[in-house]
Amino acid sequence: MPARKPERSLNLSSLAKAKPDLRVEASQEERSGWAPVAPQIPSAMVPLVFGILGALACVGLPLLAPLRHDRVLGVLALLSWAVTAPFGPFAWFTGQRYADRCHALGYRPAALAGTGKFLGMLTSFLLTLEFSALSIFIAVHILSGRGPEQLWK
């Protein structure tokens, strides 16, 4: 059996000096202190989809007024609004949850999730504003002596 040569310990700085082409440049993100972007996974798209559905609810509530004379279309429009309205707050919640998980794993959240979270915030506030305005309108209508049944005639 031939004698083995003793192994030299590798020193990365001496290796980099000896072969400069092996030196790895730090990316712009690493130099600026940013975390790497999170991998594209389906959960990054969920807040955006929820935000778009919530935005449809914001647009749908004012469109209910012209449909109040047609019972079938009015009920269907109200039902579709009731189904899509909760998606605004859900978008906010899922966007924040996605961002928290990315930060816990050391990643920077994807821009799609941030956009969905912003849409969720916006639609939540708009739905609250629209519902408050509708409640005030109905209260004024009732207090003026015309009952709520006049709203649907």
Contacts in CASP RR format, 6 or more apart in sequence:
PFRMAT RR
TARGET T0000
AUTHOR 0000-0000-0000
METHOD contacts of the structure
MODEL  1
MPARKPERSLNLSSLAKAKPDLRVEASQEERSGWAPVAPQIPSAMVPLVF
GILGALACVGLPLLAPLRHDRVLGVLALLSWAVTAPFGPFAWFTGQRYAD
RCHALGYRPAALAGTGKFLGMLTSFLLTLEFSALSIFIAVHILSGRGPEQ
LWK
15 22 0 8 1.000
16 22 0 8 1.000
16 23 0 8 1.000
29 35 0 8 1.000
29 36 0 8 1.000
29 37 0 8 1.000
34 108 0 8 1.000
35 103 0 8 1.000
35 106 0 8 1.000
35 107 0 8 1.000
35 108 0 8 1.000
36 106 0 8 1.000
36 107 0 8 1.000
36 108 0 8 1.000
37 107 0 8 1.000
37 108 0 8 1.000
37 110 0 8 1.000
38 44 0 8 1.000
38 102 0 8 1.000
38 105 0 8 1.000
38 107 0 8 1.000
38 108 0 8 1.000
38 109 0 8 1.000
38 110 0 8 1.000
39 107 0 8 1.000
40 110 0 8 1.000
43 94 0 8 1.000
43 98 0 8 1.000
43 113 0 8 1.000
44 98 0 8 1.000
44 109 0 8 1.000
44 110 0 8 1.000
44 112 0 8 1.000
44 113 0 8 1.000
45 112 0 8 1.000
45 113 0 8 1.000
46 94 0 8 1.000
46 95 0 8 1.000
46 98 0 8 1.000
46 113 0 8 1.000
47 91 0 8 1.000
47 92 0 8 1.000
47 94 0 8 1.000
47 95 0 8 1.000
47 98 0 8 1.000
47 112 0 8 1.000
47 113 0 8 1.000
47 114 0 8 1.000
47 115 0 8 1.000
47 116 0 8 1.000
47 117 0 8 1.000
47 119 0 8 1.000
47 120 0 8 1.000
48 91 0 8 1.000
48 112 0 8 1.000
48 113 0 8 1.000
48 115 0 8 1.000
48 116 0 8 1.000
48 119 0 8 1.000
49 91 0 8 1.000
50 87 0 8 1.000
50 88 0 8 1.000
50 90 0 8 1.000
50 91 0 8 1.000
50 94 0 8 1.000
50 116 0 8 1.000
50 120 0 8 1.000
51 87 0 8 1.000
51 88 0 8 1.000
51 91 0 8 1.000
51 116 0 8 1.000
51 119 0 8 1.000
51 120 0 8 1.000
51 123 0 8 1.000
52 119 0 8 1.000
53 84 0 8 1.000
53 87 0 8 1.000
53 88 0 8 1.000
53 91 0 8 1.000
54 84 0 8 1.000
54 85 0 8 1.000
54 87 0 8 1.000
54 88 0 8 1.000
54 91 0 8 1.000
54 119 0 8 1.000
54 120 0 8 1.000
54 123 0 8 1.000
54 127 0 8 1.000
55 88 0 8 1.000
55 119 0 8 1.000
55 122 0 8 1.000
55 123 0 8 1.000
56 84 0 8 1.000
57 81 0 8 1.000
57 84 0 8 1.000
57 85 0 8 1.000
57 87 0 8 1.000
57 88 0 8 1.000
57 123 0 8 1.000
57 127 0 8 1.000
58 123 0 8 1.000
58 126 0 8 1.000
58 127 0 8 1.000
58 130 0 8 1.000
60 77 0 8 1.000
60 80 0 8 1.000
60 81 0 8 1.000
61 81 0 8 1.000
61 85 0 8 1.000
61 127 0 8 1.000
61 130 0 8 1.000
61 131 0 8 1.000
61 134 0 8 1.000
62 130 0 8 1.000
63 77 0 8 1.000
64 74 0 8 1.000
64 77 0 8 1.000
64 78 0 8 1.000
64 81 0 8 1.000
67 73 0 8 1.000
67 74 0 8 1.000
67 77 0 8 1.000
68 74 0 8 1.000
68 151 0 8 1.000
68 152 0 8 1.000
85 127 0 8 1.000
87 123 0 8 1.000
88 119 0 8 1.000
88 120 0 8 1.000
88 123 0 8 1.000
88 124 0 8 1.000
88 127 0 8 1.000
89 120 0 8 1.000
89 124 0 8 1.000
90 120 0 8 1.000
91 116 0 8 1.000
91 117 0 8 1.000
91 119 0 8 1.000
91 120 0 8 1.000
91 123 0 8 1.000
92 117 0 8 1.000
92 120 0 8 1.000
92 121 0 8 1.000
92 124 0 8 1.000
94 113 0 8 1.000
94 117 0 8 1.000
95 109 0 8 1.000
95 113 0 8 1.000
95 114 0 8 1.000
95 116 0 8 1.000
95 117 0 8 1.000
96 117 0 8 1.000
98 109 0 8 1.000
98 110 0 8 1.000
98 113 0 8 1.000
98 117 0 8 1.000
99 109 0 8 1.000
99 113 0 8 1.000
99 114 0 8 1.000
99 117 0 8 1.000
102 108 0 8 1.000
102 109 0 8 1.000
102 110 0 8 1.000
102 113 0 8 1.000
103 109 0 8 1.000
138 148 0 8 1.000
138 151 0 8 1.000
141 147 0 8 1.000
141 148 0 8 1.000
141 150 0 8 1.000
141 151 0 8 1.000
142 148 0 8 1.000
END
